Amino acid sequence: MRTLIFIVGGFVLLAACFGAAKLLSNGLADAVRTATIAFVALWFVIAAVNMWVGVAKAGYSVAEELPIFLLIFGLPAVAAVLLKWKVF
């Protein structure tokens, strides 16, 4: 359940980043590209901290947490890149 909450949170953060880019762009051509890069970097840090919590606090091994990290980070990050590439 926690994994699903993080993935949904990633998509919400992605929507917020793209929304802020569109709202604050004022004609800047690279606003969506900058928002995509910022989102991926921020989301990587958030997913890495989640992995660290799973290893350090919850007692899981890195091998157990790595697939979850890839899922949590990968789905929203790939969606961000695809949206930037195909839509914007």
N, C-alpha and C positions, 0 to 999 in steps of 0.2 A: 504494500500500500504506500509506503514511504517513497518508493521508486516512482510510482505513478504521480504522486504529489510533486516530486521534483521535476518530472518531465512536463507536467502541466504548468508548473511555475516557470519553466524555461520558455514555453510558448507564450505565456503571459508577458514575460520580460522581453521577448522578441517583438511582440505586438507593441509594447510600450516604446521600445527603441525605434521601430519603424514609424510609429505615430509621432514621436518627438522629432524625428528627422523630417517628416513631411510638414509638420506644423512649424518648425523653427528654421526651415531651409531658406526661405525668402529668396528663391532663385539660385541657390547654390547647387551646382550640378552634382557635386560629390557627397551630398548630405546622406543619401541612402547608403553609399559605399562606406562612408565613415561610420555610420550607425551599425552596419553589418560587422565591420571589423571590431568596433567597440563591444558589440554584443558577444561575438565569439570569444574575445579575450576575457570579458567579464564572466561569461558563462563557464569558460574553462576553469577559472579560479574558483567559482562557486562549486562546480562539480568536483574539483580536486579537494577542496575543503571537506565536502561531504564524504569523499573517499577516505580522507585522513581521519575523520571522525569514526568511520566504520572500522578502520584498522586500529587506531589508538584507543578509542573509548569503548567500542562495542566488542572488540576482540576478534574480529574477522581477519583473515590473512589477506595479503595483497592479491594473491591468486584468486581468492573468493570475491574480492571487491572490484577487481579490474573489469570483468564483464559488465558489472552494474555501472561503473564509471563510464565505460564506453557507450552504454545505452543512454544514460542520463545526459552525457555531453553530446553524443553523436546525433540523436534525433533532432533536437532543436538547432544544432549547429548546421547540419545538412539542410534542414528546412530553411534556415536563414540564407545560406549560400544559393540554394535553388530559387528562392523567392527573389533574391537580388538579381540573379542571372536571367530568370524567365519573365518576371513581372515588372520590375523597376528598371 
